[in-house]
C-alpha cells in the first residue's frame, strides 16, 4: 500500500503517482509528477503530508494527516511544487493545521518552522537523499522508526523535539523542522556521531558528539547550532555510555579549539634551529 497517491485531476482522476517511502521531495519532477498540477490525493494511516506551493519547501503549505482522502484541494489546486512525506505514530484521520509560511530570506534556503509535539506527536523527519539504517519497531499505535539522534529546544530534554532516523548532512536545521539557534540538549544513539556547526552549510565553529551519550545542556554551544552532520561512529566504545543525564557524555568533544600541546612543538623546532646555527658557526 503506497504512503501517498497523487492525482492530477479532481476525484482521483488523471495521471497518478504513488510515493512508497518517507522523505523530502524538493520538486515534483523528482517523483515523476508535474508541478502545479496536483488536484487530489490519498494519504495512508500513520502518514503526514506537507504540500508547498514553491520548490525547496517554500511558500504556503498545506498539511494532511492520514488516513484521509482529499478529492479536491480547493484553494491549493494546481499549486504544489514540493512535498514532504513524514511518519507519525498517532493516526489523526483528518486534515490538520492549514497555514501559510512566510517567504524566507535569500540567505536561508528553507523555512524555519516548528514541528511541535503538540501539533505533530512522534513525527519522524527523514530525508530522501540520506542513507543509513531505518530500523522499525511495532508499537501499540503502529510502526515506529527508531531515532538515532533527538534534538531538543530546552535543557534536560524538554521543549520541542525532533527525532532523526537516518544518516544525513543537514546544511540548515530548519530542513528537518528544527529552529535555528535553539538546540540546547541532545541524545545520540550508540554507533553514531553528530557534528554541530554554528554556521549554516557546515561553517564556523563546531562540536563533535559521539554516541551513546545524552547531553542535558550543551553549555557554551547551546542555542548556537545551525547545521549538523550525522555519521557512523567507527570508534565504538561501550565505556562511553553515560547514564547520568546531567553530565556530558565522554564522547562529546570540542574540535574548534587549538591543542594545548602545540606550543611544545614550536619550542622544539626553535631549539633545533638554534642548535643547527650554533654548530655551523662553531665549525668555522
N, C-alpha and C positions, 0 to 999 in steps of 0.2 A: 504494500500500500504506500503510495507516494506521500511525502510530508505535505507538499503543496502542489496543487494543479492550477495553472494559469490559463485563461481563455481570452482570446482577442475580442470576442463578441459577448453581449449580454446573454444571460440564461445558459451559460456554459456551452456556447456555440463558437464556431470558427476554429482557427488554429489553436492547439493546446500544447503546453509544455509541462511535464512533471518534474518536480525537484525532489530528489531522494536523499539528499544529505544536508545537514545543517551547515550554515556558512554565511559569509558576507559576499554578495554579488554586486560589484561596483557599477556594472552596467548590464542591461538586459541582453546584450549580444553574447555575454559570457555563458548564458544558459540557453542560447538559441532562440531567444524571444526578441521581438522588435520593440524598441522604446516607444512610449506614447501610444500604445495600442491595447493595454490591459483594460478589460471591461468587467470581468467576473473571475472569481477564484473559489477554490475549495481548500480548507485547512484541516489537517488531521488532528486528532487529540494530542495533547502534550506539545503543541507547536504554537509559537508566536511568530507572526509575520509582520514585518515593518516595510511599508511601501514609501519610497521617496520620489518626489517629482523631478529631482535632478540627479545626475550621476554622482558617484562617490558619497552617497548618503547625505546629500544637501537638500535644502529647501523644506517644503511642507512634508509632513509624514502622516501616514495612517497606520494604525496598529490593529491587528485582529488576533484573537486567541482561540485556537481550535478546541473542540470540533465545531466548525462553523462553515456554512456555505454562503457566499455573497453573490447573488445573481446579477447585481448591477452596482458598480462603485459610485454611482450618483455624481457628486461634485468632484470625485477623483477619477472619473472615467477618462481613459486615454491620456493619463498624466505620468504614469510610473516609468522611472528611468534607472532606478537601482532598488535592491531588495535585500533585506536580512531575514534569514530563517533561523530562529532560536528555539531552544528546548526549555520547557518548564515541567515541573512535576505536579503542577496544580492545574488540571483542566478547567477552563473558565466557561467554554461553550458560548461565548458571546463576543461582540465587537467591543473593544475596550479602549479608553483613553485616546480619543481622536484629538490631535492638536497639530499646530504648525510650529516648526522650529525656526529660529531666526537664521538668516543667511550668515555664515561665518565669514570672518575677515580672510584676506588672501594668505596671511602667514600661518593660518591654522587650517589644514586640509579637510578636517571633518568636524561636524558639530559637536559641541561639548554638552551633551545631555546626560541626565542622571537616570541610571537604571535602579529605581528604588525598590527595595524588597517589599514595600507596602503595595506597590503597583504590580510588580512582577516577581512573585515569590519563586525562588530557586531557578532563576533564569540562568542558562548556560550560554556563553558567548564565544564559540569557536570561530575561526576564520577559514574561508575556503582554501586560501593559499598555504595554510600551515600544515605541518606534518608532525606525526607523533602518535603515541598510543591514545586511544579513545575508549578507555575501559568503561564498561557499563555494569550497573548492578540493578537488581529489581527491588523496588521499594513498594510500600503499601499503596502508593498512588500511581505506580507505573515505572518505566525505565528511567534511570538517572545516570548521568555521566560523572565519574569521579574526578574532582578538580585536582590539578597539580599545583596551582597557586590560587590563593584567595587574597584579594586586596580589600582594605578597609579604610574608610574616611576618618575614623576616630580611633583613639588609643584603646588598647585592651580588646581588640577585635569587635568593636561596636560601630554604630553608624551604618551608612550604606555600604554594601559589599558587592563585589563582582568576582565570581569564581571563573577561572580559566582552565580549560580542559585539554589544550593542545599546545605543542611546542610552536612558538611563533616569535617574530620580531614585531614589536608594536611601536611604530615611529611616533605615535601620538596616542596617549592613553584614552582620549575620547573615542578612538576607533573601537574600543571594547566597552564603551559605555561608562567609563570611569572619568571623573572630572580631573582636570589638570591641577597640580599643586595642592592636592587633597590627601594623598596617600600618607597614612600615619602608622598603620600596623599591617602586618602581612604574615601569611602562613605559606610555607613551601614544603611540598611532599618529598619523601626520600627519593634519591636518584636524580634530582633536578637542581638547576642553578638559575638564579634570576640576577640580572644586572640592571640596576636602576640608573637612569640618567636624568640630570636636572635640566636638560635641554631637549627639544623635540628632535626626532631623527637621530637619536643616539649621540648627542653632542653634550659638551660640558662635563662637569664633574660626575663621577659615577661611583656606585656602591654595589659590590657583589654579595649575594646571599646564597649559600649552599645548603640544600636541604639534607636531612629533615630538620627544620627549625621553625620556631614561632617567635616573632618579634612583636611584643605588645606596644612598643613605641620606638619609632625609627630615630628618635633623638635629633641630632643635628641635620639629618636628612629628611625629617618629617616635613610634609607639605612642600616638597621640592620636586618630586619625580614628575617628569613629563613624557618619558618614553622608557621602554624596557626591552630586554631580550630574555627569552626563556629557552634554556638548552638542557640537554642531558648532562648530569654531573658524573664524570667518569671516576672521580675520586670518592667512591662510596666509602664512607667511614661510619660504622654504626655508633662510634663514640660521639658523633655529632648530635645524636638525638637529645633534644632538650625538653624535659617535661615541665620546666618552670616557665610559665608564660610571662613572668615579669623580668626575665633576663634575655639578653640577645644570645641566639644560638652560636655555637662555636664556629659554624660555617660562615657567619657574617663577617665580611672584611671590607674595609675601605681600600680602594685601589687608586684614588686620586691624590694620595699623599706621598711625598718622596720617602725613600727608605732612610732609616736612621743611620745606616752603615755607609752611606755614600761618602761622607767626609773622611772615613778611614782610607778609602781607596785613593782619594785625592792626595792625602798626606803621603801615602806610599809612593805614588807617581812622582811627587815633588822631590822626595828623598832620593829616589833612583836617579832623577835628572841631576840633582846636586852632586851625587856620588860620581856619576859619569864625567861631569865637568871637572870635578876635583882631580880625578885620575888622569884626565887629559893634560891638565896644567902640571901635574906632578911629574909626568914623563918627559916634559920638555927640558 
